[in-house]
Amino acid sequence: MFLKHTPTHNLVEVLSLHDLWDPCQDQISGRFHAGEELQEPETFVKSELRFPSGEALPLCWRDPHYREATGSDRDQAALVS
């Protein structure tokens, strides 16, 4: 799976989908998908990643307490990310 790294606007190949889906993990292992050479794996903060379309990652992938959020809290969390 590829995501966009918002600070650099480069694509990142996600190396562990389990870490991406786990809301208790705030970082994932991946590698930039740029140039002709295979890049070395790096650690990326989930809050700096988006889908290539620009859409934010689902809250249930980023916040271990997503079920506890009320409607207004959820709206605020969406605005922050």
Backbone as CSV, one residue per row, in Angstrom:
resi,resn,N_x,N_y,N_z,CA_x,CA_y,CA_z,C_x,C_y,C_z
1,MET,0.858,-1.163,0.000,0.000,0.000,0.000,0.907,1.230,0.000
2,PHE,0.479,2.257,-0.722,1.224,3.504,-0.775,0.416,4.619,-0.124
3,LEU,1.089,5.453,0.642,0.492,6.634,1.249,1.347,7.840,0.900
4,LYS,0.783,9.021,1.067,1.530,10.249,0.786,2.068,10.836,2.082
5,HIS,3.361,11.144,2.093,4.008,11.799,3.232,3.761,13.295,3.065
6,THR,2.948,13.893,3.934,2.536,15.283,3.726,3.675,16.305,3.774
7,PRO,4.702,16.159,4.614,5.771,17.168,4.593,6.550,17.211,3.271
8,THR,6.730,16.047,2.633,7.529,16.009,1.404,6.688,15.807,0.151
9,HIS,5.439,15.400,0.305,4.533,15.071,-0.803,5.018,13.880,-1.620
10,ASN,5.905,13.050,-1.052,6.379,11.844,-1.722,5.548,10.650,-1.290
11,LEU,5.503,9.631,-2.143,4.803,8.404,-1.796,5.665,7.549,-0.880
12,VAL,5.006,6.891,0.056,5.664,5.990,1.000,5.038,4.609,0.840
13,GLU,5.871,3.609,0.651,5.403,2.237,0.607,5.321,1.726,2.045
14,VAL,4.140,1.333,2.475,3.941,0.826,3.835,4.443,-0.611,3.888
15,LEU,5.356,-0.898,4.821,5.943,-2.231,4.917,5.210,-3.137,5.894
16,SER,4.415,-2.572,6.795,3.650,-3.372,7.751,2.226,-2.832,7.834
17,LEU,1.321,-3.509,7.144,-0.074,-3.071,7.189,-0.659,-3.231,8.582
18,HIS,-0.214,-4.225,9.321,-0.724,-4.417,10.679,-0.449,-3.173,11.538
19,ASP,0.754,-2.618,11.444,1.082,-1.408,12.208,0.246,-0.224,11.746
20,LEU,-0.068,-0.170,10.467,-0.894,0.915,9.941,-2.292,0.853,10.526
21,TRP,-2.862,-0.321,10.613,-4.226,-0.479,11.111,-4.314,-0.423,12.622
22,ASP,-3.214,-0.677,13.318,-3.219,-0.720,14.781,-3.261,0.699,15.350
23,PRO,-4.354,1.089,16.003,-4.448,2.458,16.517,-3.477,2.751,17.661
24,CYS,-2.912,1.713,18.269,-1.945,1.924,19.358,-0.545,2.227,18.831
25,GLN,-0.320,2.016,17.557,0.971,2.338,16.937,0.874,3.741,16.328
26,ASP,1.735,4.656,16.760,1.698,5.997,16.169,2.742,6.163,15.071
27,GLN,3.523,5.112,14.822,4.521,5.143,13.753,4.439,3.845,12.958
28,ILE,4.870,3.921,11.693,4.914,2.727,10.851,6.275,2.644,10.180
29,SER,6.570,1.468,9.690,7.791,1.259,8.920,7.424,1.347,7.440
30,GLY,8.226,2.094,6.696,7.974,2.242,5.269,9.212,2.731,4.565
31,ARG,9.063,2.916,3.260,10.190,3.473,2.501,9.642,4.393,1.425
32,PHE,10.387,5.479,1.191,9.995,6.405,0.131,10.023,5.675,-1.202
33,HIS,9.080,5.976,-2.033,9.016,5.420,-3.380,9.392,6.545,-4.338
34,ALA,10.691,6.762,-4.457,11.189,7.858,-5.296,12.505,7.425,-5.928
35,GLY,12.728,7.841,-7.146,13.972,7.494,-7.823,13.952,6.063,-8.330
36,GLU,15.064,5.647,-8.887,15.155,4.310,-9.457,15.693,3.284,-8.465
37,GLU,16.383,3.739,-7.441,16.957,2.843,-6.435,15.918,2.532,-5.358
38,LEU,15.962,1.313,-4.842,15.108,0.938,-3.726,15.611,1.655,-2.478
39,GLN,14.755,2.406,-1.836,15.138,3.211,-0.675,15.197,2.344,0.584
40,GLU,15.983,2.794,1.550,16.097,2.106,2.839,14.823,2.326,3.661
41,PRO,14.406,1.323,4.439,13.230,1.495,5.312,13.472,2.603,6.348
42,GLU,12.405,3.341,6.642,12.430,4.412,7.639,11.188,4.287,8.503
43,THR,11.170,5.048,9.585,10.000,5.124,10.447,9.256,6.410,10.125
44,PHE,7.943,6.305,9.948,7.107,7.450,9.629,6.021,7.599,10.688
45,VAL,5.728,8.826,11.061,4.659,9.122,12.018,3.339,9.089,11.253
46,LYS,2.359,8.369,11.768,1.067,8.239,11.087,0.399,9.585,10.826
47,SER,0.564,10.527,11.734,-0.101,11.815,11.569,0.422,12.589,10.357
48,GLU,1.565,12.186,9.810,2.139,12.843,8.636,1.806,12.106,7.341
49,LEU,0.941,11.090,7.433,0.596,10.297,6.261,-0.872,10.479,5.891
50,ARG,-1.122,10.459,4.596,-2.472,10.547,4.049,-2.573,9.576,2.879
51,PHE,-3.795,9.321,2.446,-3.975,8.561,1.226,-3.499,9.415,0.053
52,PRO,-3.096,8.806,-1.058,-2.634,9.596,-2.205,-3.655,10.628,-2.690
53,SER,-4.934,10.385,-2.441,-5.982,11.336,-2.831,-5.996,12.584,-1.948
54,GLY,-5.254,12.533,-0.813,-5.235,13.650,0.127,-6.123,13.430,1.329
55,GLU,-6.906,12.352,1.314,-7.813,12.047,2.422,-7.016,11.544,3.629
56,ALA,-7.420,11.969,4.819,-6.751,11.556,6.058,-6.990,10.075,6.330
57,LEU,-6.084,9.481,7.088,-6.272,8.097,7.511,-7.472,8.020,8.454
58,PRO,-8.198,6.911,8.459,-9.355,6.784,9.350,-8.948,6.959,10.815
59,LEU,-9.826,7.551,11.579,-9.567,7.783,12.998,-9.318,6.469,13.741
60,CYS,-9.981,5.396,13.329,-9.805,4.101,14.007,-8.419,3.514,13.756
61,TRP,-7.647,4.047,12.823,-6.265,3.624,12.591,-5.287,4.480,13.394
62,ARG,-5.732,5.637,13.894,-4.829,6.596,14.537,-5.066,6.792,16.023
63,ASP,-6.275,6.566,16.495,-6.634,6.894,17.875,-7.180,5.665,18.590
64,PRO,-6.456,5.144,19.596,-6.951,3.953,20.291,-8.243,4.200,21.067
65,HIS,-8.611,5.436,21.277,-9.829,5.777,22.017,-10.928,6.305,21.092
66,TYR,-10.885,5.925,19.831,-11.828,6.478,18.856,-13.281,6.156,19.194
67,ARG,-13.532,5.069,19.874,-14.914,4.713,20.232,-15.451,5.568,21.361
68,GLU,-14.562,6.160,22.144,-14.975,6.984,23.274,-15.323,8.408,22.858
69,ALA,-14.907,8.806,21.675,-15.135,10.181,21.217,-16.616,10.407,20.947
70,THR,-17.105,11.533,21.410,-18.480,11.926,21.106,-18.496,12.603,19.748
71,GLY,-19.665,12.961,19.284,-19.785,13.596,17.977,-18.933,14.838,17.825
72,SER,-18.953,15.749,18.814,-18.171,16.999,18.706,-16.684,16.712,18.815
73,ASP,-16.293,15.735,19.647,-14.880,15.357,19.756,-14.386,14.789,18.430
74,ARG,-15.221,13.989,17.805,-14.858,13.362,16.529,-14.666,14.436,15.455
75,ASP,-15.567,15.416,15.445,-15.447,16.505,14.472,-14.166,17.281,14.699
76,GLN,-13.823,17.540,15.963,-12.598,18.270,16.291,-11.366,17.474,15.881
77,ALA,-11.381,16.154,16.115,-10.246,15.306,15.749,-10.054,15.304,14.234
78,ALA,-11.141,15.323,13.483,-11.045,15.341,12.014,-10.428,16.657,11.534
79,LEU,-10.736,17.752,12.214,-10.188,19.038,11.814,-8.689,19.136,12.108
80,VAL,-8.249,18.501,13.185,-6.843,18.560,13.585,-5.977,17.774,12.617
81,SER,-6.484,16.641,12.126,-5.655,15.793,11.255,-5.688,16.173,9.832
